[in-house]
Amino acid sequence: MPDIDQLVLANGLLPAVLEAGRIEMRYYESDIEVESKADKTPVTEADRAAEAVLLKALSDLMPDVPVIAEEQVAAGKVPEIKNTFFLVDPLDGTREFINKRGEFTVNIGLVVAGKPVFGLIYAPVLKRLFVTSDPQTALEFEIPPSSTVSSFSSLCARKLSVRTPKDDTIVAFASRSHRTDDTDAFLERQGVTQTRKVGSSLKFCLIASGEADLYPRLGPTSEWDIAAGHAILAVAGGHVMRLDGTPLTYGKVEQKFLNPEFVAWGGMATPKLGSVAKT
């Protein structure tokens, strides 16, 4: 494992992440031309422009660490990876972006030996930035995209920590764009009392911040969608598991970086895992 100072890495990425946020806001506040990728998912020029900024920053900061980035992969550019690599989703929640909902994010995760160890997620509309600053600490900052700040040291931080549900009140997140009947059946089995619809990797961050308890994803995702959120949630005291109870790992080249179904949760008891009857 390389000697990585997570706070130094976060500070180094901050200007590029804010620039990516500014790029996305310019497109968000105007008419958005939407294209369709080979897998039928939407993409915009904002995705590509933001990714270019992030790739440049990562190349400058850690040139020897390969980067698996969503739009690069879509273009057929997949570098060889070994033990350590970055996963980048420059605009997670493209459907939220297109539909003028502010729940899209900039995601950067660092994986070592199959495990996400660093995460940075920025929601420019919400002005919320979540980041791991060391292996035991995840923080939240309020930063507008227009900010010219170049270091986290000048900002007020809030330490993230999952909550333990009280009074049998379990709040779950369901994807705004990808909710299924199987998801509803899983939530019912957990005794969920309230469900919120939220897009993008914000679901991981809001569980990490103690605003909810549970997020099952019973449909397809890619590693760059969730690595940063996984890292942040784990440092804040949460968990991410496959439905069979085994760890969710990264670097699945043969599976084209696709994830199996999984569940993320905070301080509640371990969810009732296992298969969900198909409807």
Stockholm file with secondary structure:
# STOCKHOLM 1.0

chainA/1-279         MPDIDQLVLANGLLPAVLEAGRIEMRYYESDIEVESKADKTPVTEADRAAEAVLLKALSDLMPDVPVIAEEQVAAGKVPEIKNTFFLVDPLDGTREFINKRGEFTVNIGLVVAGKPVFGLIYAPVLKRLFVTSDPQTALEFEIPPSSTVSSFSSLCARKLSVRTPKDDTIVAFASRSHRTDDTDAFLERQGVTQTRKVGSSLKFCLIASGEADLYPRLGPTSEWDIAAGHAILAVAGGHVMRLDGTPLTYGKVEQKFLNPEFVAWGGMATPKLGSVAKT
#=GR chainA/1-279 SS CCCCCHHHHHHHHHHHHHHHHHHHHHHHTSCCCEEECTTSCEEEHHHHHHHHHHHHHHHHHCTTSCEEEHHHHHTTCCCCCCSEEEEEEEEECHHHHHTTCSCCEEEEEEEETTEEEEEEEEETTTTEEEEEEETTEEEEEECCTTCCCCCGGGSCCEECCCCCCCTTCCEEEEETTTCCHHHHHHHHHTTCCEEEEECTTHHHHHHHTTSCCEEEECSCEEHHHHHHHHHHHHHTTCEEEETTSCBCCCCCTTTTTEECCEEEECSSCCCCCSCCCCC
#=GC SS_cons         CCCCCHHHHHHHHHHHHHHHHHHHHHHHTSCCCEEECTTSCEEEHHHHHHHHHHHHHHHHHCTTSCEEEHHHHHTTCCCCCCSEEEEEEEEECHHHHHTTCSCCEEEEEEEETTEEEEEEEEETTTTEEEEEEETTEEEEEECCTTCCCCCGGGSCCEECCCCCCCTTCCEEEEETTTCCHHHHHHHHHTTCCEEEEECTTHHHHHHHTTSCCEEEECSCEEHHHHHHHHHHHHHTTCEEEETTSCBCCCCCTTTTTEECCEEEECSSCCCCCSCCCCC
//
